[in-house]
Amino acid sequence: MKLKDLNIPRCKRYSGYKPCIEYKNCLEDGCQLDDAENRIGKKILIVSLDALGNVLLNTSVLKSLKEKYPESTIYWITQENAKNVLYNNPYIDQTFGWNDESRMILRNIEFDILMNSDKSVYACAYANEINAKQKFGFLLNKDGKIIPANESAMYNYRMGIDDKLKFRENKKNGSQIIHETFELKYNRDEYVYCFTNNEKKFIEDFKRQVKYNKNKIYVGFNTGCSKLFPNKKMTIKQHVTLIKELHEVKDVRVVLLGGKEDTERNLEIYESFDKKTQKEILYTPTNLGIKNGACFIDICDIVITGDSFGMHLAIALKKYVIAWFGLSCWTEIDLFERGEKLIPEGLECAPCWKKKCPHNLECIEMIDLKKICDLVKKYSLMKFVSGSKN
């Protein structure tokens, strides 16, 4: 065979390095795996780098993307710490971390479609570099300014520069906005997050370890948030007050949840209780990473949380979510009828997206702890009356 006779299979499994199937020569015998699932079809690159919660929310486009382009290969580039959020996702063919090698590889592929969800200078600069026939989302202009790549991205673009639209007028949730930006049909599809078999085993082993009782309601407290916006969390005093109240509710067991940035905070909350109460609180490790953190959330029936990655994980895992909001935009979050959003009614300065509060964190002071307790009690009653507790 000569170079001029080379016919490279347009198959996802073909690498050009070794056979797809042992002792089968695709170049001479033709592709052995030629079907709709394995054909490359449309090559689509999604650029979604920043904020773990946004990366997870953006997985909600995958079902409609596959419906629009059923024969396609989906590539996704994200920050290294977000790769685990996408791991084992059945819709994504290849996930790339944000590093020199990945960026180089993707720059050398001819894509049919690029979809950039991020309004950051470096994401948009990279989107400019990608060779794609169509581009959706956001790019950079010749002055280095962020601009929309397509007409349907205009609403999303305006959300970033028009406070009145973002904070007062917008009624669309984040998933709807990103569907519109990418010109995909919005069917209110849920996030896509999938456990591996090993993680499912980890969950069951942990349940046995903590003597999980299916007749109890497990209430998870996602106590913290990212360091970028530290005012998305309750005070420690509020957490302790709420846990004390819920600890007295029949058949409720409290679960402390959090990431490595919440280690000291969770310990302080835990040590606020006497030894007897501590034994009845499930204190989950905070240093085992995103994937194991999701496993701990999965044992919960209810998750009480601020607007954080933990909230998005709880939504993805279809938990009953009680979420409070202050500085962030509650209209952009969809709980899919599984939970309730607590918002600071009548507070003129909220939402604001300020990293530092000039008003003594009134939005946090306004969190209705009694309402949270009442919602937990109501959920518990309905769950047991319906007999649907697993």
C-alpha positions as CSV (number, residue, x, y, z in Angstrom):
1,M,0.0,0.0,0.0
2,K,1.3,3.4,-0.9
3,L,0.6,6.8,0.7
4,K,-1.7,7.8,-2.2
5,D,-3.8,4.7,-1.5
6,L,-4.3,5.4,2.2
7,N,-7.9,5.7,3.2
8,I,-8.2,6.6,6.9
9,P,-11.4,5.3,8.4
10,R,-13.7,8.0,9.9
11,C,-14.2,5.9,13.0
12,K,-13.9,7.0,16.6
13,R,-12.0,3.9,17.5
14,Y,-9.3,4.2,14.9
15,S,-6.1,5.9,16.2
16,G,-3.5,5.3,13.5
17,Y,-1.3,3.8,16.2
18,K,-2.6,0.2,16.7
19,P,-5.5,-2.0,15.4
20,C,-8.9,-1.4,16.8
21,I,-9.4,-5.1,16.9
22,E,-6.5,-7.6,17.2
23,Y,-5.3,-8.9,13.8
24,K,-7.9,-6.9,11.9
25,N,-6.4,-4.5,9.4
26,C,-8.9,-1.6,8.8
27,L,-6.8,-0.2,6.0
28,E,-6.9,-3.3,3.9
29,D,-10.1,-4.9,5.1
30,G,-12.2,-1.8,5.7
31,C,-13.6,-0.5,9.0
32,Q,-14.8,-3.4,11.3
33,L,-16.9,-1.1,13.5
34,D,-18.8,1.0,10.9
35,D,-22.0,1.9,12.6
36,A,-23.7,5.1,13.8
37,E,-22.2,4.9,17.3
38,N,-18.6,4.7,16.0
39,R,-18.7,7.0,13.0
40,I,-17.0,10.3,13.7
41,G,-19.8,12.4,12.1
42,K,-19.9,16.0,13.2
43,K,-16.9,16.9,15.3
44,I,-18.0,19.2,18.1
45,L,-15.8,20.9,20.7
46,I,-17.3,22.3,23.8
47,V,-15.2,24.9,25.7
48,S,-16.4,25.1,29.3
49,L,-13.6,25.8,31.7
50,D,-14.5,27.9,34.7
51,A,-16.6,27.2,37.9
52,L,-17.3,23.6,38.7
53,G,-21.0,24.3,39.1
54,N,-21.2,25.9,35.6
55,V,-19.4,23.0,34.0
56,L,-21.9,20.6,35.6
57,L,-24.9,22.8,34.6
58,N,-23.6,22.9,31.0
59,T,-23.9,19.1,30.8
60,S,-27.6,19.7,30.5
61,V,-27.0,20.6,26.8
62,L,-25.6,17.2,25.9
63,K,-28.9,15.3,25.3
64,S,-30.3,18.0,22.9
65,L,-26.9,18.3,21.2
66,K,-27.0,14.6,20.4
67,E,-30.6,14.9,19.3
68,K,-29.6,17.6,16.8
69,Y,-26.4,15.9,15.7
70,P,-27.0,12.1,16.3
71,E,-23.9,11.1,14.4
72,S,-21.2,13.1,16.1
73,T,-18.1,13.1,18.2
74,I,-18.2,15.4,21.2
75,Y,-14.9,16.7,22.7
76,W,-14.9,18.8,25.9
77,I,-12.0,20.9,27.2
78,T,-12.2,22.1,30.8
79,Q,-10.0,23.0,33.8
80,E,-8.0,20.0,35.3
81,N,-10.1,20.1,38.5
82,A,-13.3,19.8,36.5
83,K,-12.4,16.7,34.5
84,N,-13.8,14.5,37.2
85,V,-17.2,16.2,36.9
86,L,-17.3,14.9,33.3
87,Y,-15.8,11.5,33.9
88,N,-17.9,8.5,32.7
89,N,-20.3,10.8,30.9
90,P,-21.9,8.7,28.1
91,Y,-22.4,11.6,25.8
92,I,-18.8,12.8,25.8
93,D,-16.3,11.0,23.6
94,Q,-13.1,12.7,24.8
95,T,-12.4,15.1,27.7
96,F,-9.3,17.3,27.7
97,G,-7.7,19.1,30.6
98,W,-6.7,22.8,30.2
99,N,-3.0,22.2,29.5
100,D,-0.5,22.9,26.7
101,E,-0.7,19.4,25.3
102,S,-4.5,19.3,25.1
103,R,-4.7,22.8,23.6
104,M,-2.1,21.8,20.9
105,I,-4.0,18.7,20.0
106,L,-7.3,20.4,19.7
107,R,-5.9,23.3,17.6
108,N,-4.8,20.6,15.0
109,I,-8.3,19.1,14.5
110,E,-10.7,20.4,12.0
111,F,-14.0,20.8,13.8
112,D,-17.4,21.2,12.4
113,I,-18.7,23.1,15.5
114,L,-17.2,25.0,18.4
115,M,-19.3,25.9,21.4
116,N,-17.7,28.2,24.0
117,S,-19.8,28.9,27.0
118,D,-17.3,31.0,28.9
119,K,-17.1,34.8,28.9
120,S,-13.4,34.9,29.9
121,V,-10.6,36.4,27.9
122,Y,-8.5,33.2,27.8
123,A,-11.4,30.9,26.9
124,C,-12.5,33.3,24.1
125,A,-8.9,33.7,22.8
126,Y,-8.6,29.9,22.6
127,A,-12.0,29.7,20.8
128,N,-10.6,32.1,18.2
129,E,-7.7,29.7,17.6
130,I,-9.9,26.7,17.0
131,N,-10.4,25.7,13.4
132,A,-14.2,25.2,13.2
133,K,-16.8,25.8,10.4
134,Q,-19.4,27.1,12.9
135,K,-18.8,28.9,16.2
136,F,-21.3,29.5,19.0
137,G,-21.0,31.3,22.2
138,F,-18.1,33.8,22.7
139,L,-15.0,35.0,21.0
140,L,-12.5,37.9,21.1
141,N,-12.5,40.8,18.7
142,K,-9.4,42.5,17.3
143,D,-9.2,44.8,20.4
144,G,-9.2,41.8,22.8
145,K,-12.8,42.4,23.9
146,I,-15.2,39.6,24.5
147,I,-18.0,39.4,21.8
148,P,-20.8,37.0,20.9
149,A,-20.0,34.6,18.1
150,N,-23.6,34.2,16.9
151,E,-26.9,36.1,17.1
152,S,-28.4,33.7,19.5
153,A,-25.6,34.4,22.0
154,M,-26.7,38.0,22.3
155,Y,-29.1,37.5,25.3
156,N,-26.4,35.7,27.2
157,Y,-23.9,38.4,26.3
158,R,-26.2,41.2,27.5
159,M,-26.6,39.3,30.8
160,G,-23.0,40.0,31.5
161,I,-23.0,43.8,30.9
162,D,-26.6,44.8,31.8
163,D,-27.2,44.6,35.6
164,K,-30.9,45.5,35.1
165,L,-31.4,42.5,32.8
166,K,-29.3,40.1,35.0
167,F,-30.5,41.1,38.4
168,R,-34.1,42.3,37.9
169,E,-35.6,41.3,34.5
170,N,-34.2,37.9,33.6
171,K,-36.6,35.0,34.2
172,K,-34.6,32.3,32.3
173,N,-32.6,29.7,34.1
174,G,-28.9,29.0,33.2
175,S,-29.6,25.8,31.3
176,Q,-32.2,27.6,29.1
177,I,-29.8,30.4,28.4
178,I,-26.9,28.2,27.4
179,H,-29.2,26.1,25.1
180,E,-30.3,29.3,23.4
181,T,-26.7,30.4,23.1
182,F,-25.7,27.2,21.4
183,E,-28.9,27.2,19.2
184,L,-30.2,23.9,20.7
185,K,-33.8,23.0,21.5
186,Y,-34.5,23.5,25.2
187,N,-36.4,20.6,26.7
188,R,-35.5,21.3,30.3
189,D,-33.1,18.3,30.3
190,E,-31.3,17.6,33.5
191,Y,-27.6,17.7,34.3
192,V,-25.7,14.5,33.3
193,Y,-23.5,13.1,36.1
194,C,-22.7,9.3,36.2
195,F,-21.1,7.2,38.9
196,T,-18.7,4.4,37.9
197,N,-19.3,0.9,39.2
198,N,-16.5,1.3,41.7
199,E,-18.2,4.5,43.0
200,K,-21.5,2.7,43.3
201,K,-19.7,0.0,45.3
202,F,-18.1,2.8,47.5
203,I,-21.5,4.2,48.2
204,E,-22.9,0.8,49.3
205,D,-19.8,0.0,51.4
206,F,-20.1,3.4,53.1
207,K,-23.8,2.8,53.9
208,R,-22.9,-0.5,55.6
209,Q,-20.0,1.3,57.4
210,V,-22.3,3.9,58.9
211,K,-25.2,1.5,59.4
212,Y,-27.4,3.3,56.9
213,N,-31.1,3.0,57.9
214,K,-33.6,3.3,55.0
215,N,-36.3,4.2,57.5
216,K,-34.5,7.5,58.4
217,I,-34.2,10.7,56.4
218,Y,-30.6,11.7,55.8
219,V,-30.2,15.5,55.7
220,G,-27.0,16.7,54.2
221,F,-25.5,20.1,55.1
222,N,-23.3,21.4,52.4
223,T,-21.7,24.0,54.7
224,G,-19.3,25.9,52.5
225,C,-18.6,27.3,49.1
226,S,-15.6,28.3,46.9
227,K,-13.1,30.8,48.2
228,L,-13.9,33.1,45.3
229,F,-17.2,34.1,46.8
230,P,-17.0,33.4,50.5
231,N,-20.3,35.1,51.4
232,K,-22.4,32.3,49.8
233,K,-22.4,30.4,53.1
234,M,-24.3,30.6,56.4
235,T,-22.5,31.6,59.6
236,I,-21.3,28.7,61.7
237,K,-23.8,29.8,64.4
238,Q,-26.7,29.5,61.9
239,H,-25.5,26.0,61.0
240,V,-25.2,24.9,64.6
241,T,-28.7,26.3,65.4
242,L,-30.3,24.6,62.5
243,I,-28.6,21.2,63.1
244,K,-29.7,21.3,66.8
245,E,-33.3,21.8,65.6
246,L,-33.2,19.1,63.0
247,H,-31.4,16.7,65.4
248,E,-34.5,16.7,67.5
249,V,-36.8,15.7,64.6
250,K,-37.8,12.1,64.6
251,D,-36.1,9.9,62.0
252,V,-33.7,12.6,60.8
253,R,-30.0,12.0,60.7
254,V,-27.7,14.9,59.9
255,V,-24.8,14.5,57.4
256,L,-22.0,17.1,57.3
257,L,-20.7,17.6,53.7
258,G,-18.0,19.7,52.2
259,G,-14.7,19.9,50.3
260,K,-11.2,20.5,51.5
261,E,-11.8,24.2,51.8
262,D,-14.5,23.4,54.4
263,T,-12.4,21.1,56.7
264,E,-11.8,23.6,59.5
265,R,-15.3,25.0,59.3
266,N,-17.0,21.5,59.5
267,L,-14.8,20.5,62.4
268,E,-15.8,23.7,64.3
269,I,-19.5,22.9,63.6
270,Y,-19.0,19.3,64.7
271,E,-17.2,20.2,67.9
272,S,-20.0,22.6,68.9
273,F,-22.0,19.5,69.9
274,D,-21.7,17.2,72.9
275,K,-20.2,13.7,72.4
276,K,-23.6,12.0,72.3
277,T,-24.8,14.2,69.5
278,Q,-21.5,13.9,67.6
279,K,-22.0,10.1,67.5
280,E,-25.3,10.7,65.7
281,I,-24.0,13.1,63.1
282,L,-22.4,11.6,60.0
283,Y,-19.2,13.6,59.6
284,T,-18.0,12.8,56.1
285,P,-14.3,13.3,55.0
286,T,-13.6,16.5,53.2
287,N,-10.3,15.5,51.6
288,L,-11.2,12.7,49.3
289,G,-12.0,14.7,46.2
290,I,-15.0,15.6,44.0
291,K,-16.0,12.0,43.1
292,N,-16.1,10.7,46.6
293,G,-17.8,13.9,47.8
294,A,-20.5,13.1,45.3
295,C,-20.8,9.6,46.8
296,F,-21.4,11.1,50.2
297,I,-24.1,13.5,48.8
298,D,-25.8,10.5,47.2
299,I,-26.7,8.9,50.5
300,C,-28.7,12.0,51.4
301,D,-32.4,12.5,50.8
302,I,-32.2,16.2,51.4
303,V,-29.3,18.6,50.9
304,I,-29.3,22.0,52.6
305,T,-26.9,24.3,50.8
306,G,-26.0,27.7,49.5
307,D,-25.4,28.4,45.7
308,S,-22.3,26.3,45.3
309,F,-20.9,23.3,43.4
310,G,-22.3,21.1,46.1
311,M,-25.8,22.5,45.3
312,H,-25.3,21.7,41.6
313,L,-24.1,18.1,42.5
314,A,-27.2,17.6,44.6
315,I,-29.4,18.8,41.7
316,A,-27.5,16.4,39.4
317,L,-28.1,13.5,41.8
318,K,-31.8,14.4,42.0
319,K,-31.9,15.2,45.7
320,Y,-34.5,17.3,47.4
321,V,-32.5,20.6,47.6
322,I,-33.2,23.5,50.0
323,A,-31.0,26.3,48.7
324,W,-30.6,29.8,50.1
325,F,-29.5,32.7,47.9
326,G,-28.1,36.2,48.6
327,L,-25.4,37.5,46.3
328,S,-26.1,35.1,43.4
329,C,-29.1,35.0,40.9
330,W,-31.7,32.5,42.1
331,T,-33.7,32.8,38.8
332,E,-30.8,31.1,37.0
333,I,-31.1,27.9,39.1
334,D,-33.6,25.1,38.3
335,L,-34.4,22.6,41.0
336,F,-36.7,20.6,38.8
337,E,-39.5,20.6,41.3
338,R,-37.3,18.9,43.9
339,G,-36.8,21.4,46.6
340,E,-37.2,25.1,47.4
341,K,-35.2,28.3,47.0
342,L,-35.0,30.7,49.9
343,I,-34.4,34.2,48.7
344,P,-34.0,37.5,50.6
345,E,-37.5,39.0,49.8
346,G,-37.5,42.8,49.5
347,L,-33.7,43.2,49.9
348,E,-32.9,45.8,47.3
349,C,-29.2,45.0,47.1
350,A,-29.7,41.3,46.3
351,P,-28.5,39.7,44.0
352,C,-25.3,41.6,43.5
353,W,-22.4,39.2,42.8
354,K,-20.1,41.2,45.1
355,K,-17.1,39.5,46.7
356,K,-17.3,41.9,49.6
357,C,-20.5,43.0,51.2
358,P,-20.9,46.7,52.0
359,H,-24.1,46.0,54.0
360,N,-23.2,43.6,56.9
361,L,-24.4,40.5,55.0
362,E,-28.1,41.2,55.5
363,C,-29.0,38.5,52.9
364,I,-27.3,35.8,55.1
365,E,-29.0,37.2,58.3
366,M,-32.3,36.9,56.5
367,I,-32.0,33.1,55.9
368,D,-35.2,31.7,57.4
369,L,-34.0,28.8,59.6
370,K,-37.5,28.0,60.7
371,K,-38.7,27.6,57.2
372,I,-35.8,25.2,56.5
373,C,-36.8,23.1,59.5
374,D,-40.4,23.1,58.4
375,L,-39.5,22.0,54.8
376,V,-37.5,19.1,56.2
377,K,-40.3,18.0,58.4
378,K,-42.8,18.3,55.5
379,Y,-40.6,16.3,53.3
380,S,-40.1,13.6,55.9
381,L,-43.8,13.3,56.5
382,M,-44.6,13.1,52.8
383,K,-41.8,10.6,52.1
384,F,-43.0,8.2,54.8
385,V,-46.7,8.6,54.0
386,S,-46.1,7.9,50.4
387,G,-44.0,4.9,51.3
388,S,-41.4,5.8,48.7
389,K,-38.3,5.8,50.9
390,N,-35.7,3.5,49.3
